[in-house]
């Protein structure tokens, strides 16, 4: 038994060492932690008007490929990102809220878009990505770093871009996918996705249901093992898209996404029991019109997003309902100016309000644009962006610029700079009790630069990318307090760090071997504070790990796909003065699938074993995560 444990420890050390080889350590460590990740890139054509990423030269972007999404089709977007990207996902237990942390940013500084529409809760300013099923989404893109000029004020740390409506006209082919899954803790799920198309119309839809008890074992504050109580979840979600080609140049598309997510909230380690429940309901609808011009396009979209949260704690008793609406519209014009340059102009308008509260309302209107041009003599592409935005009575100008240089066929350099700005959310201003109407907007600048190299020979391919980034934000908003929490401006925060990604693949006959390794090192420290005697000066922002990384080794062979994924997350301080912290954790995840096509039908069988080393850990304080667990599924596709 002892020898077996030694072998397991050695294997884990080898995986960590492989990741360490790809990371550049820019600073001495206060606590030791490190590793890397799996990042997969692909290309796809965005829907009209969502091509803003084409004007972000010099900015780091990633697309999760279809094979990776297929692997996580029975899971949430939160789980996929946590296992695949070096982005810290702050998860409040296995079935709790999950939010994004890009490059040391807060959850409210990250944005989530669906078909070009922002869908983070307008009151909270965050999106719960644990409630977003992977199977409902067709494309996932990740933008690292602020890009306020293109994606709006509030986009400070990064953005998650989701699409559910890959419209295809004239294929004359019907596509259908049916999948069912089961796993540990009484997990059961089922989903359907299908589409029908003609020369002038396209219809698609999807439906997903999930249920789990989540009664996993954990160690309580006294070291005793018990089962997690009050952890049941059940959810139902559906999407629908109807597109019509009005003529050869005009297209109209309607999309909707509705879901209900009911969850019990387990007790934290300091609570003897919990009777808390929460139900989240969302309805999102968007209509998009596109017109193709001789050398460009026009588009307009209008949308309405409604989020409602019902919270209950029968032990107090406490019952509360929060309903928020968000209206968003955008019109834009994209034009090819010359053979090597393009212009994008667009005007977004956004209105958010809390139901039943006439004072809790926020209005935004902007005029934005971007210009991109190639300079062949210098082997360079340059882009500039701007946005003039009015938020209620405040006006702000957000410029940005980027450059990319293809030095050789195997070497590319990039650099990018953006101004960032975020006004307080409705909850930060008006929440009762605790809202602070005296809050000032967060503002600052972010910069990043990097390179990538690649080569391919005799079935062997290597791709390596590395970069550095920095961000200075003033008036950073943080919730502080005891019985009543209140948001405060804590002056300025300086975030900086490094990112690496390495992908190595080798074709061996009919087998493809691939290793993906990536890592992120982040220092996000308070520089000065408005709070007298604040002990946070020079200390890491809470819940920002210094080291974060992922690694995946995979093999594809004759219908089989097998992979081992290893994740590492470093120390997370849970107090502003670094007096308390959570220990680093590592998880190993195994995946295997087999697919067979027969008579136009594809049968796919999958099995996953997560946290195979049975690691005992918490992502957020006092919220233990499950040990080893499994998930299996069967899919039929036509």
C-alpha positions in Angstrom: 0.0 0.0 0.0 2.9 2.4 0.9 4.6 1.7 -2.4 1.3 2.3 -4.3 0.9 5.7 -2.5 4.5 6.6 -3.4 3.8 5.8 -7.1 0.7 8.0 -7.0 2.6 10.9 -5.4 5.4 10.5 -8.0 2.8 10.6 -10.9 1.3 13.8 -9.6 4.7 15.4 -9.2 5.6 14.5 -12.8 2.4 16.2 -14.0 3.2 19.3 -12.0 6.7 19.3 -13.2 5.6 19.2 -16.9 3.5 22.3 -16.3 6.3 24.1 -14.5 8.5 23.7 -17.5 6.1 26.0 -19.5 5.8 28.8 -17.0 7.9 31.8 -16.4 8.1 32.8 -12.8 8.4 36.5 -12.6 8.6 37.0 -8.9 9.7 35.4 -5.7 7.1 33.3 -4.0 5.5 34.0 -0.6 3.7 30.6 -0.8 4.8 27.9 -3.2 2.4 26.9 -5.9 2.5 26.4 -9.7 1.2 24.4 -12.7 -0.4 24.8 -16.1 -3.4 24.2 -18.4 -5.1 23.0 -21.4 -6.1 25.5 -24.0 -7.4 24.7 -27.4 -7.8 27.1 -30.3 -10.0 26.9 -33.3 -11.6 29.3 -35.7 -15.2 29.9 -36.6 -17.1 32.7 -38.4 -19.1 34.8 -35.9 -22.6 35.9 -36.5 -22.9 39.3 -38.1 -22.1 42.1 -35.7 -20.2 39.8 -33.3 -17.1 40.0 -35.4 -15.7 42.6 -32.8 -12.9 40.2 -32.1 -11.6 40.8 -35.6 -10.8 44.4 -34.4 -8.9 43.3 -31.3 -5.4 42.9 -32.8 -2.9 42.2 -30.1 -5.4 40.9 -27.5 -5.3 37.3 -26.2 -8.4 35.3 -27.3 -9.2 31.7 -27.2 -11.8 29.4 -28.7 -12.7 26.1 -27.0 -13.0 23.5 -29.8 -15.9 21.2 -30.5 -14.1 18.1 -29.2 -13.5 19.7 -25.8 -17.1 20.9 -25.6 -18.3 17.4 -26.5 -16.2 16.0 -23.7 -18.0 18.3 -21.2 -21.4 18.1 -22.8 -23.0 16.7 -19.6 -21.5 19.5 -17.4 -21.7 23.2 -16.9 -19.6 26.0 -18.6 -18.1 26.5 -15.1 -16.7 23.0 -14.9 -15.3 23.1 -18.5 -13.5 26.4 -17.9 -12.2 25.3 -14.5 -10.6 22.2 -16.1 -9.5 23.6 -19.4 -8.4 27.2 -19.0 -6.1 29.0 -16.6 -9.0 31.1 -15.4 -9.9 30.9 -11.7 -13.5 29.9 -11.3 -14.7 30.7 -7.8 -17.3 28.0 -6.9 -19.3 28.1 -3.7 -19.5 24.3 -3.3 -20.4 21.7 -5.9 -23.8 23.1 -6.7 -23.3 26.7 -5.7 -22.7 30.0 -7.5 -19.6 30.0 -9.8 -18.0 33.3 -11.1 -15.0 34.2 -13.2 -11.7 35.8 -12.1 -9.6 37.0 -15.1 -6.1 38.1 -14.3 -6.9 39.0 -10.7 -10.1 40.9 -11.5 -13.3 40.7 -9.4 -16.4 38.8 -10.5 -18.2 42.0 -11.3 -15.3 43.1 -13.7 -15.9 40.1 -16.0 -18.7 40.0 -18.6 -20.7 37.2 -20.2 -22.3 37.7 -23.6 -24.9 35.5 -25.4 -25.3 36.1 -29.1 -23.8 39.5 -28.6 -26.0 40.5 -25.7 -24.7 40.9 -22.1 -26.4 38.4 -19.8 -24.8 39.0 -16.4 -27.4 39.8 -13.7 -28.1 43.5 -14.0 -28.4 43.9 -10.3 -25.4 41.8 -9.2 -23.2 42.6 -12.2 -22.1 38.9 -12.3 -23.2 35.8 -14.2 -23.5 32.4 -12.5 -21.7 30.2 -15.1 -22.5 27.0 -13.1 -26.1 27.4 -14.4 -25.0 27.5 -18.1 -25.1 23.9 -19.6 -22.4 23.3 -22.2 -24.8 21.3 -24.4 -26.9 24.4 -24.9 -24.0 26.4 -26.4 -22.4 26.0 -29.9 -19.4 28.3 -29.6 -17.4 29.5 -26.6 -14.8 32.3 -26.9 -12.7 33.8 -24.1 -11.3 37.3 -24.3 -8.5 38.0 -21.8 -8.0 41.5 -20.5 -10.1 44.6 -20.6 -11.7 45.7 -23.9 -14.1 48.4 -22.8 -14.1 50.1 -26.2 -15.6 47.1 -27.9 -17.5 45.3 -25.2 -18.6 48.2 -23.0 -17.7 49.8 -19.7 -17.5 47.0 -17.1 -15.3 44.8 -19.2 -12.2 45.1 -17.1 -10.8 41.6 -16.6 -12.1 39.7 -19.6 -15.2 38.4 -21.3 -16.9 35.1 -22.0 -18.6 35.0 -25.4 -21.3 32.3 -26.0 -23.3 31.5 -29.1 -26.3 29.2 -29.5 -27.4 30.0 -33.0 -25.0 28.8 -35.7 -27.4 29.5 -38.6 -27.0 27.4 -41.8 -29.3 28.1 -44.8 -29.7 25.8 -47.8 -28.1 22.6 -46.3 -31.3 20.6 -46.6 -30.1 18.5 -43.8 -31.7 17.8 -40.4 -29.4 17.4 -37.4 -30.5 15.8 -34.1 -28.6 14.9 -30.9 -30.0 13.1 -28.0 -28.0 12.4 -24.8 -28.6 11.0 -21.4 -26.2 10.9 -18.4 -25.8 9.6 -14.9 -23.2 9.9 -12.2 -22.2 10.1 -8.6 -24.5 11.7 -5.9 -27.6 10.6 -7.9 -26.8 12.8 -10.9 -29.2 12.4 -13.7 -29.4 14.5 -16.9 -30.9 14.4 -20.4 -30.7 16.8 -23.3 -31.9 17.2 -26.9 -30.5 19.5 -29.6 -31.8 19.6 -33.2 -32.0 21.8 -36.3 -33.9 21.9 -39.6 -32.9 24.1 -42.5 -34.1 25.1 -45.9 -33.0 27.6 -48.6 -34.6 30.5 -46.9 -35.3 29.4 -43.3 -33.6 27.8 -40.4 -35.1 26.4 -37.1 -33.1 25.0 -34.2 -33.8 24.2 -30.6 -32.5 22.5 -27.5 -33.7 21.3 -24.1 -31.9 20.1 -21.1 -32.9 18.7 -17.6 -30.8 17.9 -14.7 -31.2 16.5 -11.2 -28.7 15.6 -8.4 -28.8 15.0 -4.6 -25.1 16.1 -4.2 -24.9 14.2 -0.9 -21.1 13.7 -1.1 -18.9 12.9 1.8 -16.7 15.6 3.4 -14.7 16.3 6.5 -16.3 18.7 8.9 -14.5 21.2 11.2 -13.7 18.5 13.7 -12.2 16.2 11.1 -15.2 13.9 11.1 -16.6 12.5 7.9 -20.2 13.2 7.1 -22.5 13.5 4.1 -23.4 16.9 2.7 -27.0 17.8 3.6 -29.4 20.1 1.8 -27.5 19.9 -1.5 -30.2 18.9 -4.0 -30.4 20.7 -7.4 -32.8 20.4 -10.3 -32.9 22.5 -13.5 -34.6 22.8 -16.8 -33.5 24.9 -19.8 -34.4 25.4 -23.4 -33.3 27.4 -26.4 -35.0 28.2 -29.7 -33.8 30.0 -32.9 -35.9 30.9 -35.9 -34.1 32.5 -38.9 -35.6 33.7 -42.2 -33.7 34.8 -45.3 -35.9 37.7 -46.5 -34.0 38.0 -49.7 -30.4 37.5 -50.9 -29.2 40.4 -48.7 -31.5 40.6 -45.7 -31.8 38.1 -42.8 -34.0 38.2 -39.7 -33.3 35.9 -36.7 -35.1 35.4 -33.4 -33.5 33.6 -30.5 -34.7 32.8 -27.0 -33.2 31.1 -23.9 -35.2 30.2 -20.8 -34.2 28.3 -17.8 -35.1 27.5 -14.2 -32.4 26.5 -11.7 -33.6 25.3 -8.2 -31.0 24.5 -5.6 -30.7 23.9 -1.9 -27.8 25.7 -0.3 -25.7 23.4 1.9 -24.4 24.6 5.3 -20.9 26.2 5.5 -18.4 24.4 7.8 -19.2 26.9 10.5 -23.0 26.3 10.3 -24.6 23.4 12.2 -27.3 23.0 9.5 -29.0 24.8 6.6 -32.5 25.1 5.3 -31.7 27.6 2.6 -33.1 27.3 -0.9 -32.8 29.4 -4.0 -34.6 29.4 -7.3 -33.1 31.3 -10.3 -35.3 32.0 -13.3 -34.0 33.6 -16.5 -35.6 34.5 -19.8 -33.5 35.9 -22.6 -34.8 36.9 -26.1 -33.0 38.7 -28.9 -34.0 39.7 -32.5 -31.2 40.4 -35.0 -31.5 41.8 -38.5 -28.6 41.7 -41.0 -28.1 43.3 -44.4 -25.2 42.4 -46.7 -23.8 45.3 -48.6 -21.4 45.4 -51.6 -18.3 45.6 -49.3 -19.7 45.4 -45.8 -22.8 44.8 -43.7 -25.4 46.5 -41.5 -26.9 44.9 -38.5 -29.4 45.7 -35.6 -30.4 43.7 -32.6 -32.7 44.3 -29.8 -33.1 42.1 -26.7 -34.8 41.7 -23.3 -33.3 39.8 -20.4 -35.3 39.0 -17.2 -33.7 37.4 -14.1 -35.6 36.6 -11.0 -34.2 35.1 -7.8 -36.3 33.7 -4.9 -34.4 33.0 -1.7 -35.8 31.3 1.4 -34.4 30.3 4.8 -37.1 28.5 6.8 -35.0 28.6 10.0 -35.1 32.4 10.4 -37.6 32.6 8.6 -36.4 34.7 5.7 -38.0 35.0 2.3 -36.9 37.5 -0.5 -37.5 38.0 -4.1 -35.3 39.9 -6.5 -36.4 40.6 -10.1 -34.3 42.6 -12.6 -34.8 43.5 -16.2 -32.3 44.5 -18.9 -33.1 46.0 -22.2 -30.3 46.1 -24.8 -30.2 47.2 -28.4 -27.3 47.8 -30.8 -27.1 48.9 -34.4 -23.8 48.7 -36.4 -22.1 49.1 -39.8 -19.1 47.2 -40.9 -17.3 48.4 -44.1 -14.3 47.4 -46.1 -12.5 50.7 -46.6 -9.6 49.4 -48.7 -8.3 45.9 -49.6 -6.4 45.8 -46.3 -8.5 47.9 -43.9 -11.9 47.7 -42.3 -14.1 50.0 -40.2 -16.7 49.1 -37.6 -19.2 51.7 -36.2 -21.9 50.7 -33.7 -24.2 52.3 -31.2 -25.4 50.3 -28.1 -28.1 51.3 -25.7 -28.7 49.5 -22.4 -31.3 50.1 -19.7 -31.4 48.1 -16.4 -33.9 48.3 -13.6 -35.1 46.5 -10.5 -38.7 45.5 -10.5 -40.8 47.6 -8.0 -38.0 50.2 -7.4 -38.2 53.3 -9.6 -34.9 54.7 -8.2 -32.8 51.6 -8.9 -32.4 52.1 -12.6 -29.3 52.5 -14.8 -29.1 53.8 -18.4 -26.2 53.6 -20.8 -25.9 54.9 -24.3 -22.7 54.8 -26.4 -21.2 55.5 -29.8 -18.3 53.2 -30.5 -16.0 52.2 -33.4 -12.9 50.3 -34.4 -10.5 50.4 -37.4 -8.1 47.7 -38.4 -5.5 47.9 -41.2 -2.7 45.7 -42.5 0.8 47.2 -43.2 2.4 44.7 -45.5 5.8 46.4 -45.6 6.1 46.0 -41.8 4.3 42.6 -41.7 2.0 44.2 -39.2 -1.7 44.6 -38.4 -2.9 47.6 -36.3 -6.3 48.2 -34.7 -7.6 51.2 -32.8 -10.9 51.3 -30.9 -12.9 54.0 -29.1 -16.1 54.3 -27.2 -17.9 57.4 -25.9 -20.4 56.3 -23.3 -22.9 58.0 -21.1 -24.0 56.2 -18.0 -26.8 58.1 -16.3 -25.1 61.5 -15.7 -21.6 60.3 -16.1 -19.6 60.5 -19.4 -16.5 58.5 -20.2 -14.2 58.0 -23.2 -12.7 54.5 -23.6 -9.8 54.3 -26.1 -7.8 51.2 -27.0 -5.2 50.1 -29.5 -3.5 46.9 -30.5 -0.7 45.7 -32.9 0.2 42.3 -34.2 3.4 41.5 -36.2 4.0 38.4 -38.2 7.7 38.6 -38.0 8.2 35.2 -39.7 6.0 32.2 -40.6 6.9 30.8 -37.2 7.0 33.9 -35.0 4.3 36.4 -34.1 4.5 39.4 -31.7 1.6 41.3 -30.2 0.8 44.2 -27.9 -2.4 45.8 -26.6 -3.5 48.7 -24.4 -7.0 49.6 -23.2 -8.7 52.0 -20.8 -11.1 50.4 -18.3 -14.1 51.8 -16.5 -16.8 50.2 -14.4 -19.7 52.0 -12.6 -21.1 50.4 -9.5 -23.9 47.8 -10.0 -27.5 48.4 -8.8 -26.9 46.1 -5.8 -23.7 47.9 -4.9 -25.6 51.2 -4.9 -29.1 50.3 -3.6 -29.0 46.9 -1.9 -31.0 47.0 1.4 -29.3 46.9 3.9 -25.8 47.7 2.9 -25.9 49.6 -0.4 -23.6 52.6 -0.8 -24.7 55.4 -3.1 -21.5 57.3 -2.5 -19.4 54.7 -4.4 -17.2 56.0 -7.2 -16.6 54.3 -10.5 -13.6 52.0 -10.9 -11.2 53.3 -13.6 -7.7 52.6 -15.0 -5.6 51.1 -17.8 -4.5 47.6 -18.8 -1.7 46.5 -21.1 -0.4 43.2 -22.3 2.2 42.0 -24.7 3.4 38.6 -25.9 4.5 36.3 -28.7 3.8 32.9 -30.2 6.0 30.5 -32.1 5.0 27.4 -34.0 6.4 24.8 -36.4 5.3 21.6 -38.0 7.3 18.7 -39.5 6.7 15.1 -40.2 3.5 14.9 -38.3 5.0 16.7 -35.3 3.6 20.1 -34.3 4.6 22.5 -31.6 2.8 25.7 -30.6 4.0 27.9 -27.8 2.7 31.2 -26.6 3.7 33.5 -23.7 2.8 37.0 -22.5 2.9 39.5 -19.8 0.0 41.8 -18.6 -0.5 44.7 -16.2 -3.6 46.6 -15.0 -3.9 49.6 -12.7 -7.4 50.2 -11.3 -8.4 53.1 -9.0 -11.4 53.1 -6.7 -11.6 49.3 -6.6 -14.9 48.2 -5.1 -14.9 45.5 -2.4 -17.6 44.4 0.0 -16.5 44.6 3.7 -18.2 44.2 7.0 -19.6 41.9 9.7 -23.3 41.5 10.3 -24.1 43.9 7.5 -21.8 44.0 4.5 -21.2 47.2 2.5 -19.2 47.9 -0.6 -16.3 50.4 -0.3 -13.8 51.9 -2.7 -10.4 50.7 -1.4 -8.4 53.1 -3.6 -6.0 51.4 -6.1 -5.1 47.8 -7.1 -2.2 46.8 -9.3 -2.5 43.5 -11.1 0.3 42.0 -13.2 1.6 38.6 -14.2 2.5 36.2 -16.9 0.6 33.6 -19.1 1.9 30.6 -21.0 0.5 28.0 -23.3 2.2 25.1 -25.0 0.6 22.6 -27.3 2.6 19.6 -28.6 1.0 17.0 -31.0 2.3 14.0 -32.9 0.5 11.9 -35.6 1.4 8.2 -35.2 -0.4 6.4 -38.0 -4.1 6.6 -37.1 -3.4 7.9 -33.6 -3.0 11.5 -32.6 -1.2 12.3 -29.4 -1.5 15.8 -27.9 -0.2 17.5 -24.8 -1.6 20.9 -23.8 0.0 22.8 -20.9 -0.8 26.3 -19.7 -0.3 28.4 -16.7 -0.9 31.8 -15.2 1.0 33.8 -12.5 -0.9 36.8 -11.0 0.0 39.4 -8.5 -3.0 41.6 -7.6 -2.1 43.8 -4.7 -3.6 46.8 -3.0 -1.3 49.9 -3.5 -3.1 52.3 -1.2 -6.4 52.5 0.6 -9.0 55.1 1.7 -9.6 53.1 4.9 -7.5 54.3 7.9 -5.3 51.6 9.3 -6.1 49.2 6.4 -3.8 46.2 6.6 -4.2 45.3 2.9 -1.4 47.5 1.5 0.9 45.4 -0.6 -1.3 42.3 0.0 -3.0 40.0 -2.5 -6.6 40.7 -3.3 -8.8 37.9 -1.7 -9.6 34.9 -3.8 -6.9 35.6 -6.4 -4.5 32.7 -6.6 -1.0 33.6 -7.5 -0.6 30.4 -9.5 -3.2 28.7 -11.6 -2.7 26.1 -14.3 -4.0 23.1 -16.3 -2.5 20.3 -18.3 -4.1 17.7 -20.5 -2.6 14.6 -22.2 -5.0 13.1 -24.9 -5.0 10.4 -27.5 -7.4 10.0 -30.4 -7.5 6.6 -32.2 -10.1 4.9 -34.4 -13.1 6.4 -32.7 -11.6 6.4 -29.2 -10.8 9.6 -27.4 -8.9 9.4 -24.1 -7.5 12.1 -21.9 -6.0 12.9 -18.5 -6.5 16.4 -17.2 -4.6 17.8 -14.2 -5.4 21.1 -12.6 -3.6 23.2 -10.0 -4.8 26.2 -8.0 -2.5 28.0 -5.6 -3.1 29.7 -2.3 -6.2 32.0 -2.1 -6.2 34.5 0.7 -9.7 35.1 2.1 -8.9 38.2 4.1 -7.5 41.5 2.8 -4.5 41.4 5.2 -3.6 37.8 4.2 -4.2 36.6 7.7 -6.3 33.6 6.5 -5.9 31.5 3.4 -7.0 28.3 1.7 -4.4 25.6 0.9 -3.5 24.9 -2.8 -5.2 22.0 -4.4 -4.7 19.6 -7.4 -7.3 17.5 -9.2 -6.9 14.8 -11.7 -9.7 14.0 -14.2 -9.9 11.1 -16.6 -12.1 11.0 -19.7 -12.8 8.3 -22.3 -15.2 8.0 -25.2 -15.9 5.7 -28.1 -18.0 6.6 -31.1 -19.3 4.5 -34.0 -21.1 5.7 -37.1 -23.6 3.3 -38.7 -26.4 4.1 -41.3 -26.1 7.9 -40.8 -26.3 7.5 -37.0 -23.4 8.1 -34.6 -23.4 6.4 -31.3 -21.2 7.8 -28.6 -20.4 6.4 -25.1 -18.5 8.5 -22.6 -17.2 8.1 -19.0 -15.5 10.6 -16.8 -13.8 10.2 -13.4 -13.2 13.5 -11.7 -10.8 14.2 -8.8 -9.3 10.7 -9.2 -6.8 11.4 -6.4 -9.7 12.1 -4.0 -8.3 15.5 -3.1 -10.0 17.2 -0.1 -10.2 20.9 -1.0 -12.3 24.0 -1.0 -12.4 26.6 -3.8 -14.2 29.1 -1.6 -13.9 29.4 2.2 -15.8 26.8 4.3 -17.3 25.2 1.3 -15.9 21.7 0.8 -15.9 20.1 -2.6 -16.5 16.4 -3.4 -13.9 13.7 -3.6 -13.6 11.2 -6.4 -16.8 11.1 -8.5 -17.9 9.7 -11.9 -20.1 10.7 -14.8 -21.2 8.5 -17.8 -23.3 9.3 -20.8 -24.7 7.9 -24.0 -25.4 10.0 -27.1 -27.2 9.4 -30.4 -26.5 11.8 -33.2 -27.9 12.0 -36.7 
